[in-house]
């Protein structure tokens, strides 16, 4: 069925069919990808003691949990489709919301999905021996996930939840394998538990550098807010899902890093680019390596499924506001999903996967993602002040513990990641900022065409 050319449909055309469990799986699915199977190695390259390595992952989890509380309160105050886009639009200006959607489509989401699809295809071919070129296999899986999500939010969420459960099983198997190996090696222990000597400036800088990959690994929970208008009782269920989902991931991540540090030791962990595989090989030999390859393939597929489910809702919200092509706001009257937006996201990711430019796009992701992480958190100050001025209830179902101190610390942590990325990768950060800047004339082009009214 072709989308109509008349005005975009109202938000009520979206169906509320995602419950607390489904929303929690969306939160966890947005965080857990293939990174947790690799990033322990990256962190260990910066830090040389088990305590420091585990401390970095614990600190990153704490920051992510604060961020989850921030987004939980935002969701409770504004349970609208588009999540971050809606908060930025309402708190600051429609142009700010548009710029977020612009970089989400051109940088953050599309490049990430293309890269993850390629990763899945590589592992899938190795496991099955399938004689299909990797880019075409990646394109096929992206198209298949788009079809599933066009069948309805319930179908898309069911697939996403099933894959997330399988991801949890894979991670628990990795942790159990490491623990089993340690039980068979009672004398095995790291050479040093704590760093030698008092903290130094160099040690603090190394810890800060290690926090960049840690925080990136914990990112993604915010995407659950994109589907707020399809969550049942969103003011209650979405905040709960955010906190429960992030807390669950913290437990899983600390477990993975504990076994990686204990089984391999800091030096060997820093030396291997495949720490999860190294742990499973020590525990179960080649069978363990094959098992973790299956786990990584499932994890990447689950991330793709979650991305295909949530990201199109941002473009749908933009189009509904008149800030994007009108057809993207079309809702399938039978299945009540933004089918055109889903197809758009899939098509963009497929093109990037086929032309092989996803690595370049990924190099711009960190600075853009964390720039808008922090900016979105600042919306809470504006929305709280506005609620007091309008005489609205001052206590929503979810509130940030320790606000404003904790919120300020979260914003600072996000923007320090942007600064660190700019220092370490100045060219990539500059290109990312250039793509962001190109969105400014694009916004005014839509304004000139009379498609949007400033709120």
C-alpha positions in Angstrom: 0.0 0.0 0.0 1.4 3.4 -0.9 1.5 6.1 1.8 -1.0 8.9 1.3 0.1 12.4 0.3 -2.2 14.2 2.7 -1.2 15.6 6.1 0.7 13.3 8.5 -1.4 11.2 10.8 -1.7 12.0 14.5 0.5 10.2 17.1 -2.5 8.2 18.3 -2.2 6.0 15.2 0.8 4.3 16.9 -0.2 1.3 19.0 0.7 0.9 22.7 1.8 -2.8 22.6 5.2 -2.8 24.4 5.0 -3.7 28.1 7.5 -3.5 30.9 9.4 -6.6 29.9 9.6 -5.6 26.3 10.7 -2.1 27.2 13.4 -3.5 29.5 14.6 -5.8 26.7 14.7 -2.7 24.4 16.9 -0.9 26.9 19.3 -3.7 27.3 19.3 -4.5 23.6 20.3 -0.9 22.9 23.4 -1.2 25.1 24.6 -4.8 24.6 26.2 -5.4 21.2 29.5 -7.0 20.2 31.5 -4.4 22.1 31.4 -6.2 25.5 33.2 -9.1 23.9 36.0 -6.8 22.7 36.2 -3.6 24.8 37.7 -5.2 27.9 40.9 -5.4 25.8 40.7 -1.7 25.0 40.3 -0.7 28.6 43.1 -3.0 29.7 45.5 -1.2 27.3 45.1 1.9 29.4 45.0 0.4 32.9 47.4 -2.3 34.3 45.8 -3.4 37.5 42.6 -5.5 38.0 41.2 -3.1 40.5 41.6 -0.1 38.1 40.1 -2.1 35.2 37.0 -3.2 37.2 36.8 0.2 38.8 36.5 1.8 35.4 33.7 -0.5 34.4 32.0 0.1 37.8 32.4 3.9 37.4 31.0 3.8 33.8 28.0 1.8 35.1 27.4 4.4 37.8 27.4 7.2 35.2 25.1 5.2 32.9 22.7 4.6 35.8 22.6 8.3 36.6 21.9 8.9 32.9 19.1 6.3 33.0 17.5 8.2 35.9 17.8 11.4 33.9 16.1 9.9 30.9 13.6 8.1 33.1 12.4 11.5 34.5 12.4 13.0 31.0 10.2 10.0 29.8 7.9 10.5 32.8 7.5 14.2 32.0 7.2 13.8 28.2 6.3 10.2 27.1 6.4 11.2 23.4 7.6 9.4 20.3 11.1 10.3 19.3 12.6 10.5 22.8 15.7 12.8 22.7 14.4 14.6 19.6 11.2 15.5 21.4 13.0 16.7 24.6 15.4 18.9 22.6 12.6 20.3 20.5 10.5 21.2 23.5 13.2 22.4 25.9 15.4 24.3 23.5 14.2 24.8 19.9 12.9 22.7 17.0 16.2 23.3 15.2 18.1 21.5 18.0 15.8 18.5 17.8 16.2 18.5 14.0 20.0 18.5 14.3 19.8 15.5 16.6 17.7 13.6 14.1 20.0 14.7 11.3 23.1 13.2 12.8 21.2 10.2 14.0 20.3 9.3 10.4 23.5 10.4 8.7 26.1 9.4 11.4 25.1 7.8 14.7 22.5 5.1 13.8 23.0 4.3 10.1 26.8 3.9 10.2 26.6 1.8 13.4 23.9 -0.5 11.9 25.9 -1.0 8.7 29.1 -1.9 10.7 27.2 -4.3 13.0 25.5 -5.9 10.1 28.9 -6.5 8.5 30.2 -8.0 11.8 27.2 -10.3 12.0 27.7 -11.4 8.4 31.4 -12.2 9.0 30.6 -14.4 12.0 27.6 -16.0 10.3 29.6 -17.0 7.3 32.4 -18.4 9.4 29.9 -20.5 11.4 27.8 -21.7 8.5 30.2 -21.6 5.5 27.5 -19.8 3.5 28.8 -18.7 0.1 27.4 -15.2 0.0 29.5 -12.1 -0.1 29.6 -10.3 3.3 28.1 -7.0 2.2 25.1 -8.7 0.5 24.5 -10.9 3.5 24.5 -7.8 5.6 22.0 -6.1 3.3 19.8 -9.2 3.4 19.6 -9.2 7.2 18.9 -5.5 7.4 16.1 -6.0 4.8 14.7 -8.9 6.8 14.6 -7.0 10.0 12.9 -4.1 8.3 10.2 -6.5 7.1 9.7 -7.9 10.6 9.3 -4.4 12.1 6.9 -3.4 9.3 4.6 -6.3 10.5 3.9 -4.4 13.7 5.6 -3.2 16.9 4.5 -6.4 18.7 6.3 -8.5 16.1 9.4 -6.4 16.1 9.5 -6.3 19.9 8.9 -10.0 20.2 12.0 -10.7 17.9 14.0 -8.1 19.8 13.1 -9.6 23.2 13.9 -13.1 22.1 17.3 -12.1 20.8 18.0 -10.1 24.0 17.3 -13.2 26.1 19.7 -15.2 23.9 22.3 -12.4 24.4 21.9 -12.7 28.1 22.3 -16.5 27.9 25.5 -16.0 25.8 27.0 -13.6 28.3 26.1 -15.7 31.3 27.7 -18.7 29.5 30.9 -16.7 29.1 30.9 -15.7 32.8 30.2 -19.3 33.8 32.9 -20.6 31.5 35.4 -18.2 33.1 34.3 -19.2 36.7 34.5 -22.9 35.8 38.1 -22.4 34.5 39.1 -20.5 37.7 37.7 -23.3 39.9 39.9 -25.8 38.0 42.9 -23.4 38.6 42.8 -22.5 42.3 46.3 -21.1 42.3 45.6 -18.7 39.4 45.5 -15.0 40.6 46.5 -11.6 39.1 50.0 -10.6 40.0 48.8 -7.3 41.6 45.3 -6.4 42.8 45.9 -2.7 43.4 48.0 -0.1 41.6 51.5 0.3 43.1 52.0 3.6 44.9 49.6 6.6 45.4 47.5 8.0 42.5 49.4 10.1 40.0 48.5 12.5 37.3 49.5 10.0 34.6 47.3 7.3 36.3 44.3 9.7 36.4 44.8 10.5 32.7 45.0 6.8 31.9 41.8 6.2 33.9 40.1 9.0 32.0 41.2 7.6 28.6 39.9 4.1 29.7 36.5 5.7 30.5 35.9 6.6 26.8 35.5 3.0 25.6 33.7 2.1 28.8 31.1 4.8 28.5 30.6 4.1 24.8 30.0 0.4 25.7 27.3 1.5 28.2 25.6 3.8 25.7 22.4 3.0 23.9 19.8 2.8 26.7 18.4 6.2 25.6 17.0 4.7 22.4 14.2 3.0 24.4 12.6 6.5 24.8 12.2 6.7 21.0 9.2 4.3 21.3 7.5 6.0 24.3 4.2 6.4 22.5 4.1 2.6 21.9 4.8 1.6 25.5 1.8 0.7 27.8 1.6 3.1 30.7 4.8 4.9 29.6 5.0 7.2 32.6 5.4 4.2 34.8 6.8 1.4 32.6 9.5 3.3 30.6 11.3 4.8 33.7 11.2 1.4 35.3 12.5 -0.3 32.2 15.4 2.2 31.9 16.6 1.7 35.5 16.1 -2.1 35.4 17.7 -2.5 32.0 20.8 -0.4 32.8 21.2 -2.1 36.2 21.0 -5.5 34.6 23.7 -4.6 32.0 26.0 -3.3 34.8 25.8 -6.7 36.4 26.5 -8.5 33.2 29.4 -6.2 32.2 31.1 -6.5 35.6 30.8 -10.2 35.4 32.4 -10.4 32.0 35.3 -8.1 33.0 35.8 -10.0 36.2 36.4 -13.3 34.4 38.5 -11.6 31.7 40.8 -10.1 34.3 41.0 -13.2 36.5 41.4 -15.8 33.7 43.8 -13.8 31.4 45.4 -11.3 33.8 45.8 -7.6 32.9 48.8 -8.1 30.5 47.3 -10.9 28.5 43.9 -9.1 28.4 45.6 -6.0 27.0 47.5 -8.1 24.4 44.5 -9.9 22.9 41.9 -8.3 20.7 39.4 -11.1 21.3 39.3 -11.5 25.1 35.9 -13.3 25.2 37.3 -15.9 22.8 40.5 -16.2 24.8 38.5 -17.0 27.9 36.3 -19.6 26.3 39.3 -21.3 24.6 41.0 -21.7 28.0 37.8 -23.0 29.5 36.5 -25.3 26.7 39.1 -25.3 23.8 38.0 -24.9 20.2 34.4 -25.7 21.2 34.4 -22.7 23.4 35.7 -20.5 20.6 32.8 -21.7 18.4 30.3 -21.1 21.2 31.4 -17.6 21.8 31.3 -16.9 18.0 27.6 -17.9 18.1 27.1 -15.6 21.0 28.7 -12.7 19.3 26.6 -13.3 16.1 23.4 -13.4 18.2 24.5 -10.2 20.1 25.1 -8.3 16.9 21.8 -9.5 15.4 20.0 -8.4 18.5 21.5 -5.0 18.4 20.4 -4.6 14.8 16.9 -5.7 15.7 16.7 -3.1 18.5 18.0 -0.4 16.2 15.5 -1.2 13.4 12.7 -1.1 16.0 13.5 2.2 17.7 15.4 4.6 15.4 12.7 5.1 12.7 10.5 6.6 15.4 12.7 9.7 15.5 12.4 10.3 11.7 8.7 9.7 12.1 8.4 12.3 14.8 10.4 14.8 12.7 8.2 14.2 9.7 5.1 14.6 11.8 6.4 18.0 13.0 7.0 19.0 9.4 10.8 18.7 9.7 11.2 15.8 7.2 9.5 14.3 4.2 5.8 14.1 4.8 5.6 10.5 3.7 7.9 9.4 6.5 5.1 10.3 9.0 2.8 7.8 7.4 1.4 5.1 9.7 0.3 1.7 8.3 -3.5 1.8 9.2 -3.5 -2.0 9.8 -0.3 -2.6 11.6 0.0 0.9 13.1 3.8 1.3 12.6 5.7 4.0 10.7 6.5 1.7 7.8 8.1 4.4 5.5 10.4 5.5 8.3 11.5 1.9 8.9 12.2 1.3 5.2 14.1 4.6 5.1 16.4 3.5 8.0 17.0 0.1 6.4 17.7 1.5 3.0 20.3 4.0 4.4 22.1 1.3 6.4 22.0 -1.1 3.4 23.6 1.5 1.1 26.4 2.2 3.6 27.0 -1.5 4.1 27.2 -2.1 0.3 29.5 0.8 -0.5 31.8 0.0 2.5 32.0 3.4 4.1 30.7 2.4 7.6 34.2 2.5 9.1 34.5 6.2 8.2 31.1 7.0 9.6 31.8 5.1 12.8 34.8 7.3 13.5 32.5 10.3 13.9 29.9 8.6 16.1 31.4 9.0 19.6 31.7 12.8 19.6 28.2 13.3 18.1 26.5 10.7 20.4 27.9 12.1 23.6 27.4 15.7 22.6 23.7 15.1 22.4 23.7 12.8 25.5 24.8 15.7 27.6 22.6 18.3 25.8 19.5 16.1 26.3 20.2 15.9 30.0 20.2 19.7 30.2 16.6 19.6 29.0 15.7 18.4 32.5 16.6 21.8 34.0 14.4 23.6 31.4 11.4 21.2 31.7 11.5 21.3 35.5 11.6 25.1 35.6 8.8 25.3 33.0 6.7 22.9 35.0 7.0 25.0 38.1 6.1 28.1 36.1 3.0 26.5 34.6 1.8 25.2 38.0 2.2 21.5 36.8 2.8 18.8 39.4 6.5 19.0 40.5 6.9 15.3 41.3 6.5 13.0 38.3 6.6 9.2 38.8 10.4 9.2 38.3 12.9 11.7 39.6 16.7 11.9 39.4 18.3 11.1 42.8 20.7 13.9 43.8 19.5 16.3 41.1 21.0 18.9 40.2 24.4 17.6 41.3 24.1 14.2 39.7 22.6 15.6 36.5 25.5 18.1 36.2 28.0 15.4 36.7 26.4 13.3 34.0 26.5 16.2 31.5 30.1 16.9 32.4 31.0 13.2 31.9 29.4 13.2 28.5 31.1 16.4 27.3 34.5 15.2 28.7 34.1 12.2 26.3 33.5 14.7 23.5 36.6 16.6 24.5 38.7 13.5 24.8 37.5 12.3 21.3 38.4 15.7 19.9 41.9 15.6 21.4 42.6 12.0 20.3 40.8 12.1 16.9 40.7 15.8 15.9 40.1 15.1 12.2 37.2 12.7 12.8 35.6 15.0 15.4 35.9 18.0 13.0 34.2 16.0 10.2 31.4 15.0 12.6 30.9 18.6 13.6 30.9 19.5 9.9 28.1 17.1 9.3 26.2 18.5 12.2 26.8 22.0 10.9 25.4 21.0 7.5 22.1 20.3 9.2 21.6 24.0 10.0 20.9 25.1 6.4 18.8 21.9 6.0 16.6 23.0 8.9 16.1 26.4 7.5 15.3 24.9 4.1 12.4 23.1 5.7 11.3 26.3 7.5 11.4 28.2 4.2 9.1 25.6 2.7 6.6 26.3 5.4 6.5 22.8 6.8 7.2 23.5 10.4 5.9 25.9 13.1 8.2 26.9 15.9 6.7 25.7 19.2 
